[in-house]
Amino acid sequence: MKKHRYLLLVAKLVIASLAILFIYFKLNAKENAIGQMMNEYNNWNWSEKIGIILILSFMTIINWLLEALKWKKLLQNIVNIKIWQSFAAVLSGVTISIFTPNRVGEFAGRILHLDPAFRVRGALASVAGSMNQLLITVSVGGLSLCAYIYLITGYSTGEKVALITGLILVVVSFCWIYFKISRLPTWLKEHRWALKVNEYLDFFRSFSFHLLAVVTSLSLTRYVVFTFQYIILLHEFGVNESIPFSFMIISVTYFITSLVPGFALSELALRGSVAVYLFVDQDPVNVLAASTGIWLLNIVVPGIFGALSAFYFKFKQ
C-alpha cells in the first residue's frame, strides 16, 4: 500500500511539473509574458469594473451556497443543520482542501462542524456530494469532448465514431453507477472488511432516487454558475470566443483536469495549461489571466473565509 501511495504521489508531482513546464514554454515565447499577465490585472479600471466584480463575487457566493445546500440535503436523514452552518462547514473544507491531495481535506473541514456522532456519516455525505459533482463534470465534459472531436479534430470518420461512442458509454455508465449508490451496501456485503463498517454503509440506503435527482440538479446549476464565471473572465481578459465555443472548451478543460490526480495548489497550473492548449488561437497570457481569476474567486477567497469560520468554530468549542 505504501508503494502505491508513493507512486501516486510521484505521478501527481510529475503531472503538476509538466503542466508548469508547458505554461513556462508557452509564456517564454512572448517577451515579458508574466509582466503582461500582471498588467492585465493592474490595467483594470477597478471603478469601471465594479459591476463585473460584484457579479463575479455574487456568483462565487451562489456557487458555494449551492454546495452547502447539497450537503444539507444529503445529511437530512441523520441530522438537520441550518444552511448557514452547512455554508460555514463547506468553506472550512475549502480551506483544508487547498493543502491536501485531491481535495480530501474537504471532508475533514466539514465534519469539524458536526457532533462526533454524525461525523462519519457527514464524511460519507460529503463523498456522495463530491461524486455527484464529478458526475456532472464527466457528463457535460464528456459530451462537450464529443462535440470537440466531431467539430474540431482532424480524425477520420471511423475514429470519431469510435471515440464518441466510447465517451458516451463512459458517461452512461457513470450515471448508472451513481444512481445505484443506495445498493452499495448490498454489493459489498460479501466483503469481510465491509462488515466492520456496515453500519455506516447503510447510510447510503437513505439516498432515494428523488434525493439524488435533486442533488444532481443542484450540482448542474453550480456547474453552470462557475462555468459562466469563467466565460465572463475570459471575455474581460480579451478572449473573444462565442459563448457556446467557450462553454465547450471550458467543459472539456474541467473534464480532463477532473480525471488527473493532483493537489488543489497545482490545480491552477493544470487547468491553466489545458485551457491554453485548447484555446489554441488565443493569447496564452489572456487565457492564464482568466484561469488565475477563477482560481482566486472559487478557491482562494472562499478558503480565506473558511479559515475564519474554522477559527470561529474552534473558539466556540
C-alpha positions as CSV (number, residue, x, y, z in Angstrom):
1,M,0.0,0.0,0.0
2,K,2.8,2.4,0.9
3,K,4.4,1.7,-2.5
4,H,1.2,2.6,-4.3
5,R,0.8,5.8,-2.3
6,Y,4.4,6.8,-3.2
7,L,3.8,6.0,-6.9
8,L,0.6,8.1,-6.8
9,L,2.4,11.0,-5.2
10,V,5.2,10.8,-7.8
11,A,2.5,10.8,-10.6
12,K,0.9,13.9,-9.1
13,L,4.2,15.7,-8.9
14,V,5.1,14.7,-12.5
15,I,1.7,15.9,-13.8
16,A,2.0,19.2,-11.9
17,S,5.6,19.7,-13.2
18,L,4.6,19.0,-16.8
19,A,1.8,21.5,-16.5
20,I,4.1,24.2,-15.2
21,L,6.7,23.5,-17.9
22,F,4.0,23.7,-20.6
23,I,2.9,27.1,-19.3
24,Y,6.5,28.2,-19.0
25,F,7.3,27.4,-22.6
26,K,4.1,28.9,-23.8
27,L,4.8,32.2,-22.0
28,N,8.5,32.1,-22.8
29,A,7.6,32.6,-26.5
30,K,6.3,36.0,-25.5
31,E,8.6,38.7,-24.2
32,N,7.8,39.7,-20.6
33,A,4.7,37.4,-20.6
34,I,4.4,37.3,-16.8
35,G,4.6,41.0,-16.6
36,Q,1.9,41.3,-19.3
37,M,-0.3,39.0,-17.3
38,M,0.1,41.1,-14.2
39,N,-0.6,44.1,-16.2
40,E,-3.9,42.6,-17.3
41,Y,-5.0,43.0,-13.6
42,N,-3.1,46.2,-13.0
43,N,-4.7,47.9,-16.1
44,W,-8.2,47.1,-15.0
45,N,-10.1,50.3,-14.2
46,W,-11.5,48.9,-11.0
47,S,-14.1,51.7,-10.6
48,E,-15.5,50.9,-14.0
49,K,-15.3,47.2,-13.4
50,I,-17.2,47.3,-10.1
51,G,-20.3,45.9,-11.7
52,I,-18.5,42.9,-13.1
53,I,-16.6,42.4,-9.8
54,L,-19.9,42.4,-7.9
55,I,-21.5,39.9,-10.4
56,L,-18.5,37.6,-10.2
57,S,-18.5,37.8,-6.4
58,F,-22.2,37.1,-6.2
59,M,-21.7,34.1,-8.4
60,T,-19.0,32.8,-6.1
61,I,-21.4,33.0,-3.1
62,I,-24.1,31.2,-5.1
63,N,-21.6,28.6,-6.2
64,W,-20.7,27.6,-2.6
65,L,-24.3,28.2,-1.3
66,L,-25.4,25.5,-3.7
67,E,-22.7,23.2,-2.5
68,A,-23.8,23.9,1.1
69,L,-27.4,23.1,0.2
70,K,-26.3,19.8,-1.4
71,W,-24.5,18.7,1.7
72,K,-27.5,19.8,3.9
73,K,-29.8,17.7,1.7
74,L,-27.6,14.7,1.8
75,L,-27.5,14.9,5.6
76,Q,-31.2,15.4,6.1
77,N,-31.9,11.8,7.1
78,I,-29.5,11.8,10.0
79,V,-29.2,15.4,11.2
80,N,-30.9,18.7,10.4
81,I,-28.4,21.6,10.1
82,K,-29.1,25.2,9.2
83,I,-28.0,26.4,5.8
84,W,-25.5,28.9,7.4
85,Q,-24.0,26.0,9.4
86,S,-23.6,24.0,6.2
87,F,-22.1,27.0,4.4
88,A,-19.5,27.6,7.1
89,A,-18.6,23.9,7.1
90,V,-18.2,23.9,3.3
91,L,-15.9,26.9,3.4
92,S,-13.8,25.3,6.2
93,G,-13.5,22.3,3.9
94,V,-12.2,24.5,1.0
95,T,-9.6,25.9,3.4
96,I,-8.2,22.5,4.3
97,S,-8.5,21.1,0.8
98,I,-6.0,23.7,-0.5
99,F,-3.2,21.8,1.2
100,T,-4.4,18.2,0.7
101,P,-4.3,15.9,-2.4
102,N,-7.4,15.6,-4.5
103,R,-9.2,17.9,-2.0
104,V,-9.7,15.1,0.6
105,G,-9.4,17.9,3.2
106,E,-13.0,19.0,2.2
107,F,-14.4,16.1,4.3
108,A,-12.2,16.8,7.3
109,G,-13.1,20.5,7.2
110,R,-16.8,19.9,7.0
111,I,-17.2,17.3,9.7
112,L,-15.5,19.5,12.3
113,H,-18.8,21.4,12.4
114,L,-20.8,18.3,13.2
115,D,-21.2,16.5,16.5
116,P,-18.9,13.5,16.8
117,A,-21.8,11.0,16.5
118,F,-22.6,12.3,13.0
119,R,-19.1,12.8,11.6
120,V,-18.6,9.5,9.8
121,R,-21.9,9.8,8.0
122,G,-21.2,13.5,7.4
123,A,-18.0,12.5,5.6
124,L,-19.9,9.9,3.6
125,A,-22.4,12.6,2.6
126,S,-19.6,14.8,1.5
127,V,-18.2,11.9,-0.6
128,A,-21.6,11.4,-2.2
129,G,-21.8,15.1,-2.9
130,S,-18.3,15.2,-4.5
131,M,-19.1,12.2,-6.6
132,N,-22.3,13.9,-7.8
133,Q,-20.4,17.0,-8.8
134,L,-17.9,14.7,-10.6
135,L,-20.9,13.1,-12.3
136,I,-21.9,16.4,-13.8
137,T,-18.3,17.3,-14.8
138,V,-17.8,13.9,-16.5
139,S,-21.3,14.0,-18.2
140,V,-21.2,17.6,-19.5
141,G,-17.4,17.5,-20.2
142,G,-17.7,14.1,-21.9
143,L,-20.5,15.3,-24.2
144,S,-18.5,18.5,-24.9
145,L,-15.5,16.4,-25.8
146,C,-17.7,14.5,-28.2
147,A,-18.6,17.9,-29.9
148,Y,-14.9,18.9,-29.8
149,I,-13.9,15.7,-31.5
150,Y,-16.6,15.9,-34.1
151,L,-16.3,19.6,-34.9
152,I,-12.6,20.4,-34.5
153,T,-10.2,17.5,-34.6
154,G,-8.9,16.0,-37.8
155,Y,-9.7,12.4,-37.0
156,S,-11.2,10.2,-39.7
157,T,-15.0,9.4,-39.5
158,G,-14.4,5.9,-38.1
159,E,-12.0,7.3,-35.4
160,K,-14.6,10.0,-34.5
161,V,-17.4,7.4,-34.2
162,A,-15.2,5.1,-32.0
163,L,-14.1,7.9,-29.7
164,I,-17.6,9.4,-29.3
165,T,-19.2,6.0,-28.7
166,G,-16.6,5.3,-26.0
167,L,-17.2,8.6,-24.3
168,I,-21.0,8.2,-24.4
169,L,-20.6,4.8,-22.8
170,V,-18.4,6.2,-20.1
171,V,-21.0,8.9,-19.3
172,V,-23.9,6.5,-19.3
173,S,-22.0,4.0,-17.1
174,F,-21.0,6.7,-14.6
175,C,-24.6,7.9,-14.4
176,W,-25.9,4.4,-13.9
177,I,-23.4,3.6,-11.1
178,Y,-24.1,6.8,-9.3
179,F,-27.9,6.4,-9.2
180,K,-27.4,2.9,-7.9
181,I,-25.4,4.2,-4.9
182,S,-28.2,3.1,-2.5
183,R,-27.3,-0.5,-3.4
184,L,-23.6,-0.1,-2.4
185,P,-24.1,-1.9,1.0
186,T,-25.6,-4.9,-0.8
187,W,-22.8,-5.1,-3.3
188,L,-20.2,-5.0,-0.5
189,K,-21.9,-7.4,1.9
190,E,-19.7,-10.4,0.9
191,H,-16.5,-8.5,1.7
192,R,-15.2,-9.1,5.2
193,W,-13.8,-5.6,5.6
194,A,-17.1,-4.1,4.7
195,L,-18.9,-5.8,7.6
196,K,-16.8,-3.7,10.0
197,V,-18.3,-0.5,8.6
198,N,-21.7,-1.9,7.5
199,E,-23.5,0.4,10.0
200,Y,-22.1,3.4,8.2
201,L,-22.5,2.0,4.7
202,D,-26.2,1.5,5.4
203,F,-26.4,5.3,5.3
204,F,-26.3,5.1,1.5
205,R,-29.6,3.3,1.6
206,S,-31.2,6.6,2.6
207,F,-30.4,8.1,-0.7
208,S,-33.6,7.8,-2.7
209,F,-33.7,8.4,-6.5
210,H,-35.7,11.7,-5.8
211,L,-33.0,12.9,-3.4
212,L,-30.2,12.1,-5.8
213,A,-32.1,13.8,-8.6
214,V,-32.5,17.0,-6.5
215,V,-28.8,16.9,-5.6
216,T,-27.9,16.4,-9.3
217,S,-29.9,19.4,-10.3
218,L,-28.1,21.5,-7.7
219,S,-24.7,20.2,-9.0
220,L,-25.7,21.1,-12.6
221,T,-26.8,24.6,-11.5
222,R,-23.5,25.0,-9.7
223,Y,-21.6,23.8,-12.8
224,V,-23.4,26.4,-14.9
225,V,-22.6,29.1,-12.4
226,F,-18.8,28.6,-12.2
227,T,-18.6,27.9,-16.0
228,F,-20.2,31.2,-16.8
229,Q,-17.9,32.9,-14.3
230,Y,-15.0,31.5,-16.4
231,I,-16.7,32.8,-19.6
232,I,-17.1,36.3,-18.2
233,L,-13.5,36.4,-17.1
234,L,-12.3,35.2,-20.5
235,H,-14.2,37.9,-22.1
236,E,-12.9,40.5,-19.7
237,F,-9.3,39.5,-20.5
238,G,-9.8,39.7,-24.2
239,V,-10.6,36.1,-25.2
240,N,-13.4,36.9,-27.6
241,E,-14.8,33.5,-28.5
242,S,-18.5,32.7,-28.7
243,I,-20.3,31.6,-25.6
244,P,-21.1,28.1,-27.0
245,F,-17.5,27.6,-28.1
246,S,-16.1,28.9,-24.7
247,F,-18.6,26.7,-22.8
248,M,-17.4,23.6,-24.8
249,I,-13.7,24.3,-24.3
250,I,-14.2,25.0,-20.5
251,S,-16.2,21.9,-20.1
252,V,-13.5,19.8,-21.8
253,T,-10.9,21.5,-19.6
254,Y,-12.8,20.6,-16.4
255,F,-13.3,17.0,-17.8
256,I,-9.6,16.5,-18.4
257,T,-8.5,18.0,-15.1
258,S,-11.1,16.1,-13.1
259,L,-9.6,12.8,-14.3
260,V,-6.0,13.8,-13.4
261,P,-4.8,13.3,-9.8
262,G,-3.3,16.4,-8.2
263,F,-3.3,18.9,-5.4
264,A,-5.5,22.0,-5.1
265,L,-2.4,24.1,-5.1
266,S,-1.4,22.6,-8.5
267,E,-4.9,23.0,-9.9
268,L,-4.1,26.4,-11.3
269,A,-1.2,25.2,-13.3
270,L,-3.0,22.1,-14.5
271,R,-6.2,23.8,-15.5
272,G,-4.3,26.8,-17.0
273,S,-2.2,24.5,-19.2
274,V,-5.1,22.6,-20.5
275,A,-7.1,25.8,-21.2
276,V,-4.1,27.3,-23.0
277,Y,-3.7,24.2,-25.1
278,L,-7.4,24.1,-26.1
279,F,-7.8,27.9,-26.7
280,V,-5.2,27.4,-29.4
281,D,-5.9,30.7,-31.3
282,Q,-5.9,32.9,-28.2
283,D,-3.1,34.7,-26.4
284,P,-2.0,32.4,-23.6
285,V,-1.4,35.4,-21.3
286,N,-5.2,36.3,-21.5
287,V,-6.3,32.7,-21.0
288,L,-4.0,32.3,-18.0
289,A,-5.2,35.6,-16.5
290,A,-8.8,34.3,-16.7
291,S,-7.8,30.9,-15.2
292,T,-6.0,32.6,-12.4
293,G,-9.1,34.8,-11.7
294,I,-11.4,31.8,-11.5
295,W,-9.0,30.0,-9.1
296,L,-8.8,33.1,-6.9
297,L,-12.6,33.5,-6.9
298,N,-13.6,30.0,-6.2
299,I,-10.7,28.6,-4.2
300,V,-8.5,31.3,-2.5
301,V,-11.2,33.8,-1.4
302,P,-13.6,31.1,-0.1
303,G,-10.5,29.5,1.6
304,I,-9.8,32.7,3.5
305,F,-13.4,32.9,4.7
306,G,-13.2,29.2,5.5
307,A,-10.2,29.8,7.7
308,L,-12.2,32.4,9.6
309,S,-15.2,30.1,10.0
310,A,-12.9,27.3,11.3
311,F,-11.3,29.7,13.8
312,Y,-14.7,30.8,15.0
313,F,-15.8,27.2,15.4
314,K,-12.7,26.3,17.5
315,F,-13.2,29.5,19.5
316,K,-16.8,28.4,20.4
317,Q,-15.6,24.9,21.3
